[in-house]
């Protein structure tokens, strides 16, 4: 079993600061749990293209506001507290963040810890 307190991993190599977000990586591939789990806050004003070629990303919005556009269908979706999305491998989408947006994200297979998911801005 794994028990981990987010406070214990903040300000470590698991607490990744990127110009677009801050992502605390609670579960990584090396933990052996079979999935990855992050607590990520997207910075306001960011508009970027995201996606992973080799893994599913499931994101649940805890707080904030953003707009997602599925680049395959062109459909636009409001991201707000309570909204979940599932992006299968190879999915590409843009996110326009209007206020700090906190997401709990699950990855299958799990991320190693260095991936950003950002394809371009």
MDAnalysis code that builds the backbone (N, CA, C; Angstrom):
import MDAnalysis as mda
import numpy as np

u = mda.Universe.empty(363, n_residues=121, atom_resindex=np.repeat(np.arange(121), 3), trajectory=True)
u.add_TopologyAttr("name", ["N", "CA", "C"] * 121)
u.add_TopologyAttr("resid", np.arange(1, 122))
u.add_TopologyAttr("resname", ["UNK", "UNK", "UNK", "UNK", "UNK", "UNK", "UNK", "UNK", "UNK", "UNK", "UNK", "UNK", "UNK", "UNK", "UNK", "UNK", "UNK", "UNK", "UNK", "UNK", "UNK", "UNK", "UNK", "UNK", "UNK", "UNK", "UNK", "UNK", "UNK", "UNK", "UNK", "UNK", "UNK", "UNK", "UNK", "UNK", "UNK", "UNK", "UNK", "UNK", "UNK", "UNK", "UNK", "UNK", "UNK", "UNK", "UNK", "UNK", "UNK", "UNK", "UNK", "UNK", "UNK", "UNK", "UNK", "UNK", "UNK", "UNK", "UNK", "UNK", "UNK", "UNK", "UNK", "UNK", "UNK", "UNK", "UNK", "UNK", "UNK", "UNK", "UNK", "UNK", "UNK", "UNK", "UNK", "UNK", "UNK", "UNK", "UNK", "UNK", "UNK", "UNK", "UNK", "UNK", "UNK", "UNK", "UNK", "UNK", "UNK", "UNK", "UNK", "UNK", "UNK", "UNK", "UNK", "UNK", "UNK", "UNK", "UNK", "UNK", "UNK", "UNK", "UNK", "UNK", "UNK", "UNK", "UNK", "UNK", "UNK", "UNK", "UNK", "UNK", "UNK", "UNK", "UNK", "UNK", "UNK", "UNK", "UNK", "UNK", "UNK"])
u.atoms.positions = np.array([
    [0.842, -1.187, 0.000],
    [0.000, 0.000, 0.000],
    [0.881, 1.242, 0.000],
    [0.336, 2.303, -0.565],
    [1.038, 3.583, -0.583],
    [0.181, 4.606, 0.154],
    [0.793, 5.301, 1.073],
    [0.164, 6.445, 1.724],
    [1.100, 7.621, 1.515],
    [0.564, 8.735, 1.043],
    [1.421, 9.876, 0.743],
    [0.647, 11.158, 1.045],
    [1.293, 12.082, 1.696],
    [0.702, 13.391, 1.978],
    [1.283, 14.394, 0.989],
    [0.415, 15.121, 0.303],
    [0.888, 16.088, -0.699],
    [1.873, 17.086, -0.090],
    [1.674, 17.445, 1.156],
    [2.576, 18.402, 1.815],
    [4.006, 17.867, 1.891],
    [4.150, 16.550, 1.941],
    [5.481, 15.950, 2.041],
    [6.241, 15.944, 0.721],
    [5.535, 16.124, -0.408],
    [6.232, 16.087, -1.697],
    [6.281, 17.445, -2.388],
    [5.609, 18.431, -1.805],
    [5.748, 19.775, -2.371],
    [7.185, 20.241, -2.149],
    [7.690, 20.985, -3.120],
    [9.067, 21.496, -3.089],
    [10.106, 20.376, -3.197],
    [9.699, 19.261, -3.836],
    [10.640, 18.186, -4.156],
    [10.621, 18.020, -5.679],
    [11.337, 17.016, -6.202],
    [11.353, 16.771, -7.637],
    [9.985, 16.361, -8.175],
    [9.071, 15.965, -7.299],
    [7.710, 15.613, -7.709],
    [6.804, 16.835, -7.863],
    [7.277, 17.980, -7.471],
    [6.502, 19.219, -7.538],
    [7.045, 20.036, -8.723],
    [6.425, 19.843, -9.880],
    [6.946, 20.380, -11.134],
    [6.323, 21.735, -11.433],
    [7.184, 22.732, -11.610],
    [6.743, 24.078, -11.966],
    [7.065, 24.308, -13.437],
    [6.039, 24.584, -14.219],
    [6.148, 24.836, -15.649],
    [5.558, 26.217, -15.890],
    [5.925, 26.865, -16.973],
    [5.375, 28.206, -17.219],
    [3.855, 28.179, -17.362],
    [3.263, 27.029, -17.707],
    [1.813, 26.915, -17.887],
    [1.098, 26.410, -16.643],
    [1.810, 25.721, -15.738],
    [1.143, 25.080, -14.615],
    [2.122, 24.721, -13.505],
    [1.540, 24.292, -12.384],
    [2.276, 23.627, -11.307],
    [1.607, 22.276, -11.119],
    [2.402, 21.215, -11.126],
    [1.859, 19.866, -11.040],
    [2.593, 19.081, -9.962],
    [1.851, 18.662, -8.957],
    [2.421, 17.828, -7.907],
    [2.083, 16.388, -8.253],
    [3.107, 15.594, -8.497],
    [2.956, 14.228, -8.996],
    [2.867, 13.262, -7.816],
    [1.644, 12.913, -7.467],
    [1.396, 12.052, -6.319],
    [1.744, 10.593, -6.581],
    [1.467, 10.120, -7.806],
    [1.821, 8.756, -8.196],
    [2.507, 8.790, -9.547],
    [3.660, 8.145, -9.627],
    [4.422, 8.036, -10.861],
    [4.632, 6.562, -11.199],
    [5.104, 6.294, -12.393],
    [5.325, 4.919, -12.832],
    [6.178, 4.145, -11.829],
    [7.193, 4.782, -11.301],
    [8.090, 4.124, -10.355],
    [7.438, 3.696, -9.052],
    [6.255, 4.211, -8.777],
    [5.551, 3.826, -7.553],
    [4.866, 2.465, -7.690],
    [4.695, 1.993, -8.935],
    [4.132, 0.670, -9.163],
    [2.631, 0.544, -8.942],
    [1.904, 1.652, -8.948],
    [0.459, 1.604, -8.710],
    [-0.345, 1.275, -9.966],
    [0.290, 1.338, -11.146],
    [-0.411, 1.033, -12.389],
    [-1.039, 2.235, -13.064],
    [-1.215, 3.340, -12.344],
    [-1.703, 4.603, -12.898],
    [-0.895, 5.730, -12.275],
    [-0.918, 6.891, -12.927],
    [-0.301, 8.082, -12.366],
    [-1.396, 9.007, -11.856],
    [-1.072, 9.847, -10.889],
    [-2.027, 10.789, -10.312],
    [-1.315, 12.101, -10.024],
    [-1.908, 13.202, -10.498],
    [-1.333, 14.518, -10.230],
    [-2.397, 15.466, -9.679],
    [-1.931, 16.448, -8.948],
    [-2.746, 17.577, -8.501],
    [-2.121, 18.777, -9.205],
    [-2.820, 19.314, -10.219],
    [-2.244, 20.306, -11.118],
    [-3.067, 21.586, -11.119],
    [-2.388, 22.724, -11.058],
    [-3.059, 24.015, -11.190],
    [-2.526, 24.712, -12.440],
    [-3.440, 24.982, -13.378],
    [-3.102, 25.700, -14.609],
    [-3.129, 27.194, -14.342],
    [-2.165, 27.912, -14.895],
    [-2.074, 29.356, -14.685],
    [-3.025, 30.113, -15.611],
    [-3.660, 31.169, -15.115],
    [-4.554, 31.962, -15.969],
    [-3.794, 32.646, -17.095],
    [-4.490, 32.822, -18.216],
    [-3.891, 33.483, -19.369],
    [-3.208, 32.528, -20.327],
    [-3.073, 31.266, -19.941],
    [-2.407, 30.281, -20.785],
    [-3.377, 29.771, -21.843],
    [-2.880, 29.665, -23.062],
    [-3.593, 28.960, -24.122],
    [-2.577, 28.035, -24.752],
    [-2.791, 26.741, -24.592],
    [-1.844, 25.772, -25.107],
    [-2.542, 24.564, -25.692],
    [-1.782, 23.776, -26.437],
    [-2.272, 22.523, -26.988],
    [-1.662, 21.394, -26.173],
    [-2.501, 20.451, -25.789],
    [-2.100, 19.380, -24.888],
    [-2.461, 18.030, -25.474],
    [-1.862, 16.991, -24.940],
    [-2.192, 15.633, -25.322],
    [-0.994, 14.722, -25.123],
    [-1.269, 13.450, -25.036],
    [-0.223, 12.438, -24.899],
    [-0.412, 11.414, -26.010],
    [0.643, 11.077, -26.723],
    [0.497, 10.096, -27.806],
    [0.301, 8.671, -27.304],
    [0.724, 8.403, -26.069],
    [0.819, 7.030, -25.598],
    [0.064, 6.724, -24.312],
    [-0.788, 7.639, -23.845],
    [-1.497, 7.363, -22.591],
    [-2.830, 8.087, -22.553],
    [-3.727, 7.549, -21.759],
    [-5.008, 8.189, -21.488],
    [-4.833, 9.160, -20.332],
    [-5.412, 10.350, -20.480],
    [-5.435, 11.330, -19.398],
    [-6.890, 11.549, -19.002],
    [-7.160, 11.415, -17.724],
    [-8.472, 11.717, -17.170],
    [-8.269, 12.889, -16.229],
    [-9.023, 13.963, -16.428],
    [-8.868, 15.153, -15.596],
    [-10.217, 15.530, -14.997],
    [-10.199, 15.873, -13.721],
    [-11.392, 16.312, -12.996],
    [-11.112, 17.699, -12.445],
    [-11.965, 18.659, -12.780],
    [-11.766, 20.044, -12.344],
    [-12.316, 20.238, -10.935],
    [-11.447, 20.694, -10.040],
    [-11.806, 20.970, -8.656],
    [-12.196, 22.437, -8.483],
    [-11.481, 23.324, -9.192],
    [-11.773, 24.758, -9.100],
    [-11.241, 25.456, -10.341],
    [-11.774, 26.660, -10.604],
    [-11.268, 27.472, -11.699],
    [-12.186, 27.491, -12.902],
    [-11.630, 27.990, -14.013],
    [-12.394, 28.104, -15.258],
    [-11.448, 28.081, -16.444],
    [-11.843, 27.323, -17.458],
    [-11.073, 27.221, -18.698],
    [-12.029, 26.774, -19.801],
    [-11.535, 26.841, -21.019],
    [-12.277, 26.338, -22.174],
    [-11.384, 25.342, -22.893],
    [-11.947, 24.172, -23.207],
    [-11.225, 23.146, -23.948],
    [-11.846, 23.009, -25.325],
    [-10.997, 22.823, -26.339],
    [-11.465, 22.549, -27.694],
    [-10.826, 21.245, -28.143],
    [-11.662, 20.265, -28.474],
    [-11.209, 18.982, -29.006],
    [-10.773, 19.238, -30.439],
    [-9.494, 19.070, -30.746],
    [-8.981, 19.402, -32.070],
    [-9.408, 18.405, -33.145],
    [-9.917, 17.241, -32.746],
    [-10.429, 16.280, -33.723],
    [-11.830, 16.659, -34.188],
    [-12.673, 17.103, -33.245],
    [-14.078, 17.399, -33.574],
    [-14.375, 18.888, -33.679],
    [-13.513, 19.721, -33.084],
    [-13.770, 21.155, -33.045],
    [-14.738, 21.565, -31.955],
    [-15.239, 20.599, -31.178],
    [-16.193, 20.919, -30.119],
    [-15.512, 21.664, -28.986],
    [-16.214, 22.673, -28.475],
    [-15.732, 23.493, -27.370],
    [-16.478, 23.090, -26.102],
    [-15.737, 23.026, -24.995],
    [-16.317, 22.606, -23.721],
    [-15.863, 23.553, -22.615],
    [-16.794, 23.987, -21.787],
    [-16.467, 24.805, -20.615],
    [-15.930, 23.883, -19.527],
    [-14.804, 24.253, -18.959],
    [-14.216, 23.515, -17.844],
    [-14.467, 24.332, -16.584],
    [-15.126, 23.722, -15.629],
    [-15.488, 24.372, -14.364],
    [-15.529, 23.275, -13.300],
    [-15.628, 23.646, -12.030],
    [-15.686, 22.631, -10.981],
    [-16.775, 21.588, -11.264],
    [-16.380, 20.323, -11.124],
    [-17.294, 19.222, -11.359],
    [-17.224, 18.621, -12.749],
    [-16.471, 19.249, -13.657],
    [-16.352, 18.741, -15.035],
    [-15.162, 17.787, -15.131],
    [-15.386, 16.678, -15.821],
    [-14.370, 15.666, -16.050],
    [-14.173, 15.500, -17.547],
    [-12.939, 15.221, -17.971],
    [-12.734, 14.821, -19.365],
    [-11.809, 13.614, -19.410],
    [-11.965, 12.852, -20.487],
    [-11.106, 11.700, -20.750],
    [-10.512, 11.900, -22.134],
    [-9.191, 11.961, -22.201],
    [-8.477, 12.134, -23.466],
    [-7.704, 10.847, -23.756],
    [-8.206, 10.020, -24.684],
    [-7.501, 8.778, -25.029],
    [-6.140, 9.071, -25.670],
    [-5.274, 8.059, -25.754],
    [-3.979, 8.267, -26.406],
    [-4.153, 8.874, -27.795],
    [-3.318, 9.852, -28.113],
    [-3.367, 10.504, -29.416],
    [-4.319, 11.685, -29.484],
    [-5.113, 11.915, -28.445],
    [-6.017, 13.071, -28.430],
    [-5.208, 14.357, -28.368],
    [-5.747, 15.377, -29.015],
    [-5.135, 16.711, -28.961],
    [-6.250, 17.705, -28.660],
    [-5.969, 18.610, -27.730],
    [-6.968, 19.605, -27.366],
    [-6.265, 20.879, -26.927],
    [-6.967, 21.992, -27.092],
    [-6.440, 23.249, -26.578],
    [-7.169, 23.583, -25.294],
    [-6.458, 24.243, -24.414],
    [-7.039, 24.773, -23.184],
    [-6.731, 26.257, -23.132],
    [-7.771, 27.049, -22.899],
    [-7.613, 28.474, -22.641],
    [-8.053, 28.686, -21.208],
    [-7.136, 29.112, -20.367],
    [-7.376, 29.200, -18.933],
    [-7.686, 30.644, -18.559],
    [-8.860, 30.862, -17.947],
    [-9.273, 32.220, -17.603],
    [-9.041, 32.566, -16.132],
    [-8.914, 31.556, -15.294],
    [-8.558, 31.770, -13.891],
    [-7.809, 30.533, -13.414],
    [-7.058, 30.628, -12.313],
    [-6.322, 29.448, -11.865],
    [-7.273, 28.246, -11.808],
    [-6.871, 27.154, -12.447],
    [-7.748, 25.994, -12.589],
    [-7.054, 24.766, -12.026],
    [-7.642, 24.214, -10.975],
    [-7.058, 23.055, -10.304],
    [-7.702, 21.783, -10.832],
    [-6.849, 20.845, -11.243],
    [-7.285, 19.576, -11.808],
    [-6.647, 18.415, -11.055],
    [-7.418, 17.360, -10.846],
    [-6.880, 16.087, -10.389],
    [-6.837, 15.206, -11.632],
    [-5.644, 14.728, -11.982],
    [-5.459, 14.005, -13.249],
    [-4.944, 12.591, -12.993],
    [-5.517, 11.647, -13.740],
    [-5.106, 10.248, -13.692],
    [-4.527, 9.896, -15.060],
    [-3.421, 9.160, -15.071],
    [-2.758, 8.772, -16.316],
    [-2.600, 7.252, -16.380],
    [-2.956, 6.702, -17.543],
    [-2.819, 5.271, -17.778],
    [-2.244, 5.064, -19.168],
    [-1.021, 4.537, -19.279],
    [-0.136, 4.152, -18.189],
    [0.376, 5.385, -17.440],
    [0.942, 5.161, -16.267],
    [1.397, 6.286, -15.456],
    [2.539, 7.057, -16.110],
    [2.611, 8.345, -15.785],
    [3.727, 9.160, -16.266],
    [4.987, 8.815, -15.469],
    [6.123, 9.074, -16.093],
    [7.409, 8.833, -15.437],
    [7.736, 9.953, -14.453],
    [7.297, 11.177, -14.794],
    [7.563, 12.308, -13.916],
    [8.119, 13.512, -14.636],
    [8.623, 13.324, -15.861],
    [9.216, 14.444, -16.591],
    [8.327, 14.957, -17.721],
    [7.248, 14.241, -18.041],
    [6.383, 14.627, -19.152],
    [5.658, 15.931, -18.817],
    [5.356, 16.703, -19.862],
    [4.606, 17.945, -19.645],
    [3.216, 17.881, -20.238],
    [2.993, 17.090, -21.270],
    [1.701, 17.051, -21.935],
    [1.447, 18.241, -22.845],
    [2.349, 19.243, -22.795],
    [2.192, 20.461, -23.592],
    [2.784, 20.210, -24.975],
    [1.961, 20.400, -26.003],
    [2.428, 20.218, -27.372],
    [2.891, 21.521, -27.985],
    [2.203, 22.633, -27.666],
    [2.629, 23.970, -28.097],
    [1.759, 25.001, -27.413],
    [2.138, 26.256, -27.578],
    [1.349, 27.348, -26.994],
    [0.778, 28.170, -28.100],
])
